[in-house]
Amino acid sequence: MSNPFQNEKGQGLIEYLILVALMGVATISVVKLLQRTVNTNMANSIKALQGDTSGRAQHERVQNNDFKKRDFSSFMNGAINPRQSSND
């Protein structure tokens, strides 16, 4: 019995496209993660190139609540009645 999938030329292309798509998603994630730091460093570089001596752009300070554990304990609060407060 002959193999119906004898033409396997497109297999390499599909694997390559999947790899490129995964790398794109990873790159977008890293850029979003480092966006504020990159923006601040770029602003400082532009000020330095322009000869602006008024000061440097400040990096954003990380607060303790930025590391607060998030869970789904209050996920459905207000789902039935959107006007209901989450403290009820």
mmCIF file as gemmi writes it, N, C-alpha and C atoms, coordinates in Angstrom:
data_model
loop_
_atom_site.group_PDB
_atom_site.id
_atom_site.type_symbol
_atom_site.label_atom_id
_atom_site.label_alt_id
_atom_site.label_comp_id
_atom_site.label_asym_id
_atom_site.label_entity_id
_atom_site.label_seq_id
_atom_site.pdbx_PDB_ins_code
_atom_site.Cartn_x
_atom_site.Cartn_y
_atom_site.Cartn_z
_atom_site.occupancy
_atom_site.B_iso_or_equiv
_atom_site.pdbx_formal_charge
_atom_site.auth_seq_id
_atom_site.auth_asym_id
_atom_site.pdbx_PDB_model_num
ATOM 1 N N . MET Axp A 1 ? 0.85 -1.186 0 1 0 ? 1 A 1
ATOM 2 C CA . MET Axp A 1 ? 0 0 0 1 0 ? 1 A 1
ATOM 3 C C . MET Axp A 1 ? 0.891 1.243 0 1 0 ? 1 A 1
ATOM 4 N N . SER Axp A 2 ? 0.578 2.205 -0.827 1 0 ? 2 A 1
ATOM 5 C CA . SER Axp A 2 ? 1.4 3.41 -0.937 1 0 ? 2 A 1
ATOM 6 C C . SER Axp A 2 ? 1.063 4.405 0.167 1 0 ? 2 A 1
ATOM 7 N N . ASN Axp A 3 ? 2.041 5.202 0.501 1 0 ? 3 A 1
ATOM 8 C CA . ASN Axp A 3 ? 1.897 6.217 1.539 1 0 ? 3 A 1
ATOM 9 C C . ASN Axp A 3 ? 1.185 7.44 0.95 1 0 ? 3 A 1
ATOM 10 N N . PRO Axp A 4 ? 0.029 7.85 1.494 1 0 ? 4 A 1
ATOM 11 C CA . PRO Axp A 4 ? -0.668 9.02 0.934 1 0 ? 4 A 1
ATOM 12 C C . PRO Axp A 4 ? 0.058 10.334 1.218 1 0 ? 4 A 1
ATOM 13 N N . PHE Axp A 5 ? 1.01 10.307 2.147 1 0 ? 5 A 1
ATOM 14 C CA . PHE Axp A 5 ? 1.73 11.527 2.514 1 0 ? 5 A 1
ATOM 15 C C . PHE Axp A 5 ? 3.159 11.489 1.982 1 0 ? 5 A 1
ATOM 16 N N . GLN Axp A 6 ? 3.319 11.206 0.737 1 0 ? 6 A 1
ATOM 17 C CA . GLN Axp A 6 ? 4.647 11.098 0.139 1 0 ? 6 A 1
ATOM 18 C C . GLN Axp A 6 ? 5.295 12.468 -0.033 1 0 ? 6 A 1
ATOM 19 N N . ASN Axp A 7 ? 4.518 13.483 -0.243 1 0 ? 7 A 1
ATOM 20 C CA . ASN Axp A 7 ? 5.054 14.827 -0.43 1 0 ? 7 A 1
ATOM 21 C C . ASN Axp A 7 ? 5.202 15.492 0.937 1 0 ? 7 A 1
ATOM 22 N N . GLU Axp A 8 ? 6.417 15.508 1.459 1 0 ? 8 A 1
ATOM 23 C CA . GLU Axp A 8 ? 6.67 16.08 2.788 1 0 ? 8 A 1
ATOM 24 C C . GLU Axp A 8 ? 7.491 17.368 2.702 1 0 ? 8 A 1
ATOM 25 N N . LYS Axp A 9 ? 7.431 18.059 1.587 1 0 ? 9 A 1
ATOM 26 C CA . LYS Axp A 9 ? 8.214 19.275 1.404 1 0 ? 9 A 1
ATOM 27 C C . LYS Axp A 9 ? 7.746 20.403 2.317 1 0 ? 9 A 1
ATOM 28 N N . GLY Axp A 10 ? 6.464 20.447 2.637 1 0 ? 10 A 1
ATOM 29 C CA . GLY Axp A 10 ? 5.936 21.528 3.462 1 0 ? 10 A 1
ATOM 30 C C . GLY Axp A 10 ? 6.173 21.349 4.948 1 0 ? 10 A 1
ATOM 31 N N . GLN Axp A 11 ? 6.625 20.169 5.362 1 0 ? 11 A 1
ATOM 32 C CA . GLN Axp A 11 ? 6.815 19.906 6.784 1 0 ? 11 A 1
ATOM 33 C C . GLN Axp A 11 ? 7.879 20.824 7.381 1 0 ? 11 A 1
ATOM 34 N N . GLY Axp A 12 ? 8.992 20.995 6.7 1 0 ? 12 A 1
ATOM 35 C CA . GLY Axp A 12 ? 10.06 21.864 7.198 1 0 ? 12 A 1
ATOM 36 C C . GLY Axp A 12 ? 9.598 23.308 7.304 1 0 ? 12 A 1
ATOM 37 N N . LEU Axp A 13 ? 8.814 23.752 6.35 1 0 ? 13 A 1
ATOM 38 C CA . LEU Axp A 13 ? 8.302 25.115 6.36 1 0 ? 13 A 1
ATOM 39 C C . LEU Axp A 13 ? 7.378 25.353 7.545 1 0 ? 13 A 1
ATOM 40 N N . ILE Axp A 14 ? 6.502 24.397 7.821 1 0 ? 14 A 1
ATOM 41 C CA . ILE Axp A 14 ? 5.577 24.52 8.954 1 0 ? 14 A 1
ATOM 42 C C . ILE Axp A 14 ? 6.343 24.553 10.26 1 0 ? 14 A 1
ATOM 43 N N . GLU Axp A 15 ? 7.34 23.681 10.409 1 0 ? 15 A 1
ATOM 44 C CA . GLU Axp A 15 ? 8.149 23.682 11.634 1 0 ? 15 A 1
ATOM 45 C C . GLU Axp A 15 ? 8.87 25.017 11.803 1 0 ? 15 A 1
ATOM 46 N N . TYR Axp A 16 ? 9.4 25.548 10.72 1 0 ? 16 A 1
ATOM 47 C CA . TYR Axp A 16 ? 10.074 26.84 10.762 1 0 ? 16 A 1
ATOM 48 C C . TYR Axp A 16 ? 9.104 27.953 11.156 1 0 ? 16 A 1
ATOM 49 N N . LEU Axp A 17 ? 7.906 27.955 10.611 1 0 ? 17 A 1
ATOM 50 C CA . LEU Axp A 17 ? 6.918 28.974 10.94 1 0 ? 17 A 1
ATOM 51 C C . LEU Axp A 17 ? 6.498 28.896 12.406 1 0 ? 17 A 1
ATOM 52 N N . ILE Axp A 18 ? 6.347 27.681 12.924 1 0 ? 18 A 1
ATOM 53 C CA . ILE Axp A 18 ? 5.997 27.524 14.346 1 0 ? 18 A 1
ATOM 54 C C . ILE Axp A 18 ? 7.116 28.074 15.216 1 0 ? 18 A 1
ATOM 55 N N . LEU Axp A 19 ? 8.365 27.779 14.861 1 0 ? 19 A 1
ATOM 56 C CA . LEU Axp A 19 ? 9.502 28.286 15.622 1 0 ? 19 A 1
ATOM 57 C C . LEU Axp A 19 ? 9.559 29.813 15.588 1 0 ? 19 A 1
ATOM 58 N N . VAL Axp A 20 ? 9.347 30.399 14.427 1 0 ? 20 A 1
ATOM 59 C CA . VAL Axp A 20 ? 9.364 31.857 14.294 1 0 ? 20 A 1
ATOM 60 C C . VAL Axp A 20 ? 8.225 32.482 15.102 1 0 ? 20 A 1
ATOM 61 N N . ALA Axp A 21 ? 7.047 31.866 15.092 1 0 ? 21 A 1
ATOM 62 C CA . ALA Axp A 21 ? 5.916 32.388 15.853 1 0 ? 21 A 1
ATOM 63 C C . ALA Axp A 21 ? 6.207 32.34 17.353 1 0 ? 21 A 1
ATOM 64 N N . LEU Axp A 22 ? 6.784 31.257 17.834 1 0 ? 22 A 1
ATOM 65 C CA . LEU Axp A 22 ? 7.122 31.158 19.259 1 0 ? 22 A 1
ATOM 66 C C . LEU Axp A 22 ? 8.174 32.19 19.653 1 0 ? 22 A 1
ATOM 67 N N . MET Axp A 23 ? 9.145 32.407 18.792 1 0 ? 23 A 1
ATOM 68 C CA . MET Axp A 23 ? 10.159 33.419 19.078 1 0 ? 23 A 1
ATOM 69 C C . MET Axp A 23 ? 9.541 34.819 19.082 1 0 ? 23 A 1
ATOM 70 N N . GLY Axp A 24 ? 8.587 35.063 18.209 1 0 ? 24 A 1
ATOM 71 C CA . GLY Axp A 24 ? 7.903 36.358 18.191 1 0 ? 24 A 1
ATOM 72 C C . GLY Axp A 24 ? 7.128 36.605 19.467 1 0 ? 24 A 1
ATOM 73 N N . VAL Axp A 25 ? 6.417 35.588 19.94 1 0 ? 25 A 1
ATOM 74 C CA . VAL Axp A 25 ? 5.658 35.729 21.185 1 0 ? 25 A 1
ATOM 75 C C . VAL Axp A 25 ? 6.605 35.967 22.352 1 0 ? 25 A 1
ATOM 76 N N . ALA Axp A 26 ? 7.709 35.249 22.399 1 0 ? 26 A 1
ATOM 77 C CA . ALA Axp A 26 ? 8.68 35.44 23.476 1 0 ? 26 A 1
ATOM 78 C C . ALA Axp A 26 ? 9.286 36.841 23.422 1 0 ? 26 A 1
ATOM 79 N N . THR Axp A 27 ? 9.586 37.33 22.238 1 0 ? 27 A 1
ATOM 80 C CA . THR Axp A 27 ? 10.158 38.671 22.096 1 0 ? 27 A 1
ATOM 81 C C . THR Axp A 27 ? 9.178 39.738 22.551 1 0 ? 27 A 1
ATOM 82 N N . ILE Axp A 28 ? 7.927 39.61 22.168 1 0 ? 28 A 1
ATOM 83 C CA . ILE Axp A 28 ? 6.915 40.574 22.596 1 0 ? 28 A 1
ATOM 84 C C . ILE Axp A 28 ? 6.77 40.563 24.111 1 0 ? 28 A 1
ATOM 85 N N . SER Axp A 29 ? 6.808 39.393 24.716 1 0 ? 29 A 1
ATOM 86 C CA . SER Axp A 29 ? 6.692 39.29 26.175 1 0 ? 29 A 1
ATOM 87 C C . SER Axp A 29 ? 7.853 39.983 26.876 1 0 ? 29 A 1
ATOM 88 N N . VAL Axp A 30 ? 9.061 39.774 26.382 1 0 ? 30 A 1
ATOM 89 C CA . VAL Axp A 30 ? 10.236 40.396 26.997 1 0 ? 30 A 1
ATOM 90 C C . VAL Axp A 30 ? 10.195 41.91 26.826 1 0 ? 30 A 1
ATOM 91 N N . VAL Axp A 31 ? 9.78 42.374 25.668 1 0 ? 31 A 1
ATOM 92 C CA . VAL Axp A 31 ? 9.702 43.821 25.43 1 0 ? 31 A 1
ATOM 93 C C . VAL Axp A 31 ? 8.671 44.458 26.353 1 0 ? 31 A 1
ATOM 94 N N . LYS Axp A 32 ? 7.522 43.813 26.527 1 0 ? 32 A 1
ATOM 95 C CA . LYS Axp A 32 ? 6.502 44.354 27.433 1 0 ? 32 A 1
ATOM 96 C C . LYS Axp A 32 ? 7.007 44.366 28.868 1 0 ? 32 A 1
ATOM 97 N N . LEU Axp A 33 ? 7.765 43.352 29.239 1 0 ? 33 A 1
ATOM 98 C CA . LEU Axp A 33 ? 8.294 43.261 30.59 1 0 ? 33 A 1
ATOM 99 C C . LEU Axp A 33 ? 9.316 44.362 30.865 1 0 ? 33 A 1
ATOM 100 N N . LEU Axp A 34 ? 10.142 44.665 29.893 1 0 ? 34 A 1
ATOM 101 C CA . LEU Axp A 34 ? 11.22 45.637 30.075 1 0 ? 34 A 1
ATOM 102 C C . LEU Axp A 34 ? 10.9 47.016 29.516 1 0 ? 34 A 1
ATOM 103 N N . GLN Axp A 35 ? 9.651 47.273 29.177 1 0 ? 35 A 1
ATOM 104 C CA . GLN Axp A 35 ? 9.272 48.502 28.488 1 0 ? 35 A 1
ATOM 105 C C . GLN Axp A 35 ? 9.637 49.762 29.28 1 0 ? 35 A 1
ATOM 106 N N . ARG Axp A 36 ? 9.329 49.803 30.538 1 0 ? 36 A 1
ATOM 107 C CA . ARG Axp A 36 ? 9.584 51.021 31.324 1 0 ? 36 A 1
ATOM 108 C C . ARG Axp A 36 ? 11.07 51.304 31.46 1 0 ? 36 A 1
ATOM 109 N N . THR Axp A 37 ? 11.852 50.255 31.692 1 0 ? 37 A 1
ATOM 110 C CA . THR Axp A 37 ? 13.291 50.436 31.836 1 0 ? 37 A 1
ATOM 111 C C . THR Axp A 37 ? 13.906 50.907 30.536 1 0 ? 37 A 1
ATOM 112 N N . VAL Axp A 38 ? 13.502 50.319 29.432 1 0 ? 38 A 1
ATOM 113 C CA . VAL Axp A 38 ? 14.039 50.716 28.13 1 0 ? 38 A 1
ATOM 114 C C . VAL Axp A 38 ? 13.637 52.153 27.816 1 0 ? 38 A 1
ATOM 115 N N . ASN Axp A 39 ? 12.4 52.526 28.097 1 0 ? 39 A 1
ATOM 116 C CA . ASN Axp A 39 ? 11.955 53.899 27.84 1 0 ? 39 A 1
ATOM 117 C C . ASN Axp A 39 ? 12.762 54.907 28.651 1 0 ? 39 A 1
ATOM 118 N N . THR Axp A 40 ? 13.024 54.589 29.917 1 0 ? 40 A 1
ATOM 119 C CA . THR Axp A 40 ? 13.801 55.497 30.763 1 0 ? 40 A 1
ATOM 120 C C . THR Axp A 40 ? 15.23 55.623 30.257 1 0 ? 40 A 1
ATOM 121 N N . ASN Axp A 41 ? 15.842 54.506 29.896 1 0 ? 41 A 1
ATOM 122 C CA . ASN Axp A 41 ? 17.212 54.556 29.381 1 0 ? 41 A 1
ATOM 123 C C . ASN Axp A 41 ? 17.286 55.296 28.052 1 0 ? 41 A 1
ATOM 124 N N . MET Axp A 42 ? 16.284 55.108 27.194 1 0 ? 42 A 1
ATOM 125 C CA . MET Axp A 42 ? 16.271 55.833 25.923 1 0 ? 42 A 1
ATOM 126 C C . MET Axp A 42 ? 16.091 57.33 26.153 1 0 ? 42 A 1
ATOM 127 N N . ALA Axp A 43 ? 15.24 57.697 27.095 1 0 ? 43 A 1
ATOM 128 C CA . ALA Axp A 43 ? 15.034 59.116 27.404 1 0 ? 43 A 1
ATOM 129 C C . ALA Axp A 43 ? 16.325 59.741 27.915 1 0 ? 43 A 1
ATOM 130 N N . ASN Axp A 44 ? 17.056 59.025 28.767 1 0 ? 44 A 1
ATOM 131 C CA . ASN Axp A 44 ? 18.333 59.543 29.263 1 0 ? 44 A 1
ATOM 132 C C . ASN Axp A 44 ? 19.357 59.663 28.145 1 0 ? 44 A 1
ATOM 133 N N . SER Axp A 45 ? 19.384 58.708 27.229 1 0 ? 45 A 1
ATOM 134 C CA . SER Axp A 45 ? 20.314 58.769 26.1 1 0 ? 45 A 1
ATOM 135 C C . SER Axp A 45 ? 19.99 59.946 25.192 1 0 ? 45 A 1
ATOM 136 N N . ILE Axp A 46 ? 18.713 60.164 24.926 1 0 ? 46 A 1
ATOM 137 C CA . ILE Axp A 46 ? 18.309 61.281 24.064 1 0 ? 46 A 1
ATOM 138 C C . ILE Axp A 46 ? 18.647 62.607 24.715 1 0 ? 46 A 1
ATOM 139 N N . LYS Axp A 47 ? 18.407 62.731 26.031 1 0 ? 47 A 1
ATOM 140 C CA . LYS Axp A 47 ? 18.768 63.97 26.729 1 0 ? 47 A 1
ATOM 141 C C . LYS Axp A 47 ? 20.267 64.22 26.663 1 0 ? 47 A 1
ATOM 142 N N . ALA Axp A 48 ? 21.062 63.169 26.82 1 0 ? 48 A 1
ATOM 143 C CA . ALA Axp A 48 ? 22.516 63.321 26.773 1 0 ? 48 A 1
ATOM 144 C C . ALA Axp A 48 ? 22.973 63.738 25.38 1 0 ? 48 A 1
ATOM 145 N N . LEU Axp A 49 ? 22.379 63.158 24.346 1 0 ? 49 A 1
ATOM 146 C CA . LEU Axp A 49 ? 22.764 63.525 22.982 1 0 ? 49 A 1
ATOM 147 C C . LEU Axp A 49 ? 22.362 64.952 22.635 1 0 ? 49 A 1
ATOM 148 N N . GLN Axp A 50 ? 21.266 65.425 23.225 1 0 ? 50 A 1
ATOM 149 C CA . GLN Axp A 50 ? 20.811 66.791 22.973 1 0 ? 50 A 1
ATOM 150 C C . GLN Axp A 50 ? 21.553 67.812 23.817 1 0 ? 50 A 1
ATOM 151 N N . GLY Axp A 51 ? 22.347 67.346 24.756 1 0 ? 51 A 1
ATOM 152 C CA . GLY Axp A 51 ? 23.089 68.259 25.612 1 0 ? 51 A 1
ATOM 153 C C . GLY Axp A 51 ? 22.245 68.835 26.724 1 0 ? 51 A 1
ATOM 154 N N . ASP Axp A 52 ? 21.135 68.217 27.029 1 0 ? 52 A 1
ATOM 155 C CA . ASP Axp A 52 ? 20.237 68.67 28.091 1 0 ? 52 A 1
ATOM 156 C C . ASP Axp A 52 ? 20.831 68.275 29.442 1 0 ? 52 A 1
ATOM 157 N N . THR Axp A 53 ? 21.128 69.272 30.258 1 0 ? 53 A 1
ATOM 158 C CA . THR Axp A 53 ? 21.729 69.003 31.565 1 0 ? 53 A 1
ATOM 159 C C . THR Axp A 53 ? 20.728 69.215 32.696 1 0 ? 53 A 1
ATOM 160 N N . SER Axp A 54 ? 19.448 69.212 32.382 1 0 ? 54 A 1
ATOM 161 C CA . SER Axp A 54 ? 18.437 69.488 33.402 1 0 ? 54 A 1
ATOM 162 C C . SER Axp A 54 ? 18.226 68.318 34.349 1 0 ? 54 A 1
ATOM 163 N N . GLY Axp A 55 ? 18.777 67.189 34.044 1 0 ? 55 A 1
ATOM 164 C CA . GLY Axp A 55 ? 18.623 66.04 34.93 1 0 ? 55 A 1
ATOM 165 C C . GLY Axp A 55 ? 18.292 64.787 34.148 1 0 ? 55 A 1
ATOM 166 N N . ARG Axp A 56 ? 18.322 63.708 34.855 1 0 ? 56 A 1
ATOM 167 C CA . ARG Axp A 56 ? 18.047 62.427 34.227 1 0 ? 56 A 1
ATOM 168 C C . ARG Axp A 56 ? 16.622 61.988 34.534 1 0 ? 56 A 1
ATOM 169 N N . ALA Axp A 57 ? 16.056 61.226 33.646 1 0 ? 57 A 1
ATOM 170 C CA . ALA Axp A 57 ? 14.756 60.61 33.903 1 0 ? 57 A 1
ATOM 171 C C . ALA Axp A 57 ? 14.939 59.553 34.986 1 0 ? 57 A 1
ATOM 172 N N . GLN Axp A 58 ? 13.995 59.464 35.891 1 0 ? 58 A 1
ATOM 173 C CA . GLN Axp A 58 ? 14.106 58.542 37.014 1 0 ? 58 A 1
ATOM 174 C C . GLN Axp A 58 ? 13.409 57.227 36.695 1 0 ? 58 A 1
ATOM 175 N N . HIS Axp A 59 ? 14.024 56.164 37.156 1 0 ? 59 A 1
ATOM 176 C CA . HIS Axp A 59 ? 13.391 54.854 37.045 1 0 ? 59 A 1
ATOM 177 C C . HIS Axp A 59 ? 12.258 54.766 38.046 1 0 ? 59 A 1
ATOM 178 N N . GLU Axp A 60 ? 11.239 54.037 37.679 1 0 ? 60 A 1
ATOM 179 C CA . GLU Axp A 60 ? 10.093 53.87 38.567 1 0 ? 60 A 1
ATOM 180 C C . GLU Axp A 60 ? 10.473 52.964 39.729 1 0 ? 60 A 1
ATOM 181 N N . ARG Axp A 61 ? 10.085 53.371 40.925 1 0 ? 61 A 1
ATOM 182 C CA . ARG Axp A 61 ? 10.377 52.565 42.111 1 0 ? 61 A 1
ATOM 183 C C . ARG Axp A 61 ? 9.368 51.432 42.228 1 0 ? 61 A 1
ATOM 184 N N . VAL Axp A 62 ? 9.839 50.276 42.625 1 0 ? 62 A 1
ATOM 185 C CA . VAL Axp A 62 ? 8.976 49.117 42.808 1 0 ? 62 A 1
ATOM 186 C C . VAL Axp A 62 ? 8.431 49.153 44.233 1 0 ? 62 A 1
ATOM 187 N N . GLN Axp A 63 ? 7.117 49.056 44.349 1 0 ? 63 A 1
ATOM 188 C CA . GLN Axp A 63 ? 6.449 49.062 45.645 1 0 ? 63 A 1
ATOM 189 C C . GLN Axp A 63 ? 6.185 47.634 46.093 1 0 ? 63 A 1
ATOM 190 N N . ASN Axp A 64 ? 5.953 47.44 47.395 1 0 ? 64 A 1
ATOM 191 C CA . ASN Axp A 64 ? 5.68 46.11 47.923 1 0 ? 64 A 1
ATOM 192 C C . ASN Axp A 64 ? 4.406 45.508 47.327 1 0 ? 64 A 1
ATOM 193 N N . ASN Axp A 65 ? 3.393 46.351 47.083 1 0 ? 65 A 1
ATOM 194 C CA . ASN Axp A 65 ? 2.143 45.807 46.547 1 0 ? 65 A 1
ATOM 195 C C . ASN Axp A 65 ? 2.28 45.366 45.086 1 0 ? 65 A 1
ATOM 196 N N . ASP Axp A 66 ? 3.388 45.713 44.414 1 0 ? 66 A 1
ATOM 197 C CA . ASP Axp A 66 ? 3.632 45.209 43.066 1 0 ? 66 A 1
ATOM 198 C C . ASP Axp A 66 ? 3.917 43.709 43.085 1 0 ? 66 A 1
ATOM 199 N N . PHE Axp A 67 ? 4.402 43.232 44.232 1 0 ? 67 A 1
ATOM 200 C CA . PHE Axp A 67 ? 4.709 41.817 44.374 1 0 ? 67 A 1
ATOM 201 C C . PHE Axp A 67 ? 3.618 41.052 45.105 1 0 ? 67 A 1
ATOM 202 N N . LYS Axp A 68 ? 2.504 41.714 45.359 1 0 ? 68 A 1
ATOM 203 C CA . LYS Axp A 68 ? 1.409 41.094 46.092 1 0 ? 68 A 1
ATOM 204 C C . LYS Axp A 68 ? 0.91 39.866 45.35 1 0 ? 68 A 1
ATOM 205 N N . LYS Axp A 69 ? 0.675 38.802 46.106 1 0 ? 69 A 1
ATOM 206 C CA . LYS Axp A 69 ? 0.172 37.569 45.501 1 0 ? 69 A 1
ATOM 207 C C . LYS Axp A 69 ? -1.253 37.804 45.019 1 0 ? 69 A 1
ATOM 208 N N . ARG Axp A 70 ? -1.496 37.428 43.793 1 0 ? 70 A 1
ATOM 209 C CA . ARG Axp A 70 ? -2.835 37.573 43.233 1 0 ? 70 A 1
ATOM 210 C C . ARG Axp A 70 ? -3.434 36.186 43.047 1 0 ? 70 A 1
ATOM 211 N N . ASP Axp A 71 ? -4.676 36.052 43.465 1 0 ? 71 A 1
ATOM 212 C CA . ASP Axp A 71 ? -5.365 34.789 43.279 1 0 ? 71 A 1
ATOM 213 C C . ASP Axp A 71 ? -6.78 35.067 42.797 1 0 ? 71 A 1
ATOM 214 N N . PHE Axp A 72 ? -7.58 34.031 42.651 1 0 ? 72 A 1
ATOM 215 C CA . PHE Axp A 72 ? -8.927 34.171 42.127 1 0 ? 72 A 1
ATOM 216 C C . PHE Axp A 72 ? -9.982 34.156 43.227 1 0 ? 72 A 1
ATOM 217 N N . SER Axp A 73 ? -9.614 34.539 44.453 1 0 ? 73 A 1
ATOM 218 C CA . SER Axp A 73 ? -10.578 34.493 45.55 1 0 ? 73 A 1
ATOM 219 C C . SER Axp A 73 ? -11.727 35.474 45.355 1 0 ? 73 A 1
ATOM 220 N N . SER Axp A 74 ? -11.502 36.594 44.704 1 0 ? 74 A 1
ATOM 221 C CA . SER Axp A 74 ? -12.569 37.58 44.491 1 0 ? 74 A 1
ATOM 222 C C . SER Axp A 74 ? -12.926 37.696 43.008 1 0 ? 74 A 1
ATOM 223 N N . PHE Axp A 75 ? -12.66 36.66 42.253 1 0 ? 75 A 1
ATOM 224 C CA . PHE Axp A 75 ? -12.849 36.7 40.804 1 0 ? 75 A 1
ATOM 225 C C . PHE Axp A 75 ? -14.302 36.938 40.41 1 0 ? 75 A 1
ATOM 226 N N . MET Axp A 76 ? -15.236 36.308 41.097 1 0 ? 76 A 1
ATOM 227 C CA . MET Axp A 76 ? -16.644 36.403 40.708 1 0 ? 76 A 1
ATOM 228 C C . MET Axp A 76 ? -17.405 37.488 41.467 1 0 ? 76 A 1
ATOM 229 N N . ASN Axp A 77 ? -16.741 38.254 42.305 1 0 ? 77 A 1
ATOM 230 C CA . ASN Axp A 77 ? -17.43 39.342 43.018 1 0 ? 77 A 1
ATOM 231 C C . ASN Axp A 77 ? -17.976 40.343 42.005 1 0 ? 77 A 1
ATOM 232 N N . GLY Axp A 78 ? -19.266 40.606 42.094 1 0 ? 78 A 1
ATOM 233 C CA . GLY Axp A 78 ? -19.893 41.566 41.214 1 0 ? 78 A 1
ATOM 234 C C . GLY Axp A 78 ? -20.214 41.021 39.835 1 0 ? 78 A 1
ATOM 235 N N . ALA Axp A 79 ? -20.051 39.714 39.624 1 0 ? 79 A 1
ATOM 236 C CA . ALA Axp A 79 ? -20.299 39.146 38.296 1 0 ? 79 A 1
ATOM 237 C C . ALA Axp A 79 ? -21.797 39.125 37.978 1 0 ? 79 A 1
ATOM 238 N N . ILE Axp A 80 ? -22.633 38.89 38.981 1 0 ? 80 A 1
ATOM 239 C CA . ILE Axp A 80 ? -24.076 38.819 38.741 1 0 ? 80 A 1
ATOM 240 C C . ILE Axp A 80 ? -24.64 40.222 38.628 1 0 ? 80 A 1
ATOM 241 N N . ASN Axp A 81 ? -24.278 41.082 39.543 1 0 ? 81 A 1
ATOM 242 C CA . ASN Axp A 81 ? -24.736 42.473 39.52 1 0 ? 81 A 1
ATOM 243 C C . ASN Axp A 81 ? -23.488 43.354 39.484 1 0 ? 81 A 1
ATOM 244 N N . PRO Axp A 82 ? -23.127 43.922 38.329 1 0 ? 82 A 1
ATOM 245 C CA . PRO Axp A 82 ? -21.906 44.705 38.237 1 0 ? 82 A 1
ATOM 246 C C . PRO Axp A 82 ? -21.864 45.914 39.156 1 0 ? 82 A 1
ATOM 247 N N . ARG Axp A 83 ? -23.012 46.386 39.59 1 0 ? 83 A 1
ATOM 248 C CA . ARG Axp A 83 ? -23.026 47.567 40.472 1 0 ? 83 A 1
ATOM 249 C C . ARG Axp A 83 ? -22.76 47.192 41.919 1 0 ? 83 A 1
ATOM 250 N N . GLN Axp A 84 ? -22.783 45.902 42.218 1 0 ? 84 A 1
ATOM 251 C CA . GLN Axp A 84 ? -22.546 45.447 43.574 1 0 ? 84 A 1
ATOM 252 C C . GLN Axp A 84 ? -21.069 45.628 43.893 1 0 ? 84 A 1
ATOM 253 N N . SER Axp A 85 ? -20.766 46.164 45.048 1 0 ? 85 A 1
ATOM 254 C CA . SER Axp A 85 ? -19.366 46.385 45.4 1 0 ? 85 A 1
ATOM 255 C C . SER Axp A 85 ? -18.711 45.086 45.789 1 0 ? 85 A 1
ATOM 256 N N . SER Axp A 86 ? -17.393 45.034 45.679 1 0 ? 86 A 1
ATOM 257 C CA . SER Axp A 86 ? -16.66 43.813 45.986 1 0 ? 86 A 1
ATOM 258 C C . SER Axp A 86 ? -16.524 43.592 47.486 1 0 ? 86 A 1
ATOM 259 N N . ASN Axp A 87 ? -16.929 44.564 48.311 1 0 ? 87 A 1
ATOM 260 C CA . ASN Axp A 87 ? -16.821 44.423 49.754 1 0 ? 87 A 1
ATOM 261 C C . ASN Axp A 87 ? -18.032 43.749 50.363 1 0 ? 87 A 1
ATOM 262 N N . ASP Axp A 88 ? -19.079 43.484 49.573 1 0 ? 88 A 1
ATOM 263 C CA . ASP Axp A 88 ? -20.286 42.86 50.117 1 0 ? 88 A 1
ATOM 264 C C . ASP Axp A 88 ? -20.075 41.398 50.421 1 0 ? 88 A 1
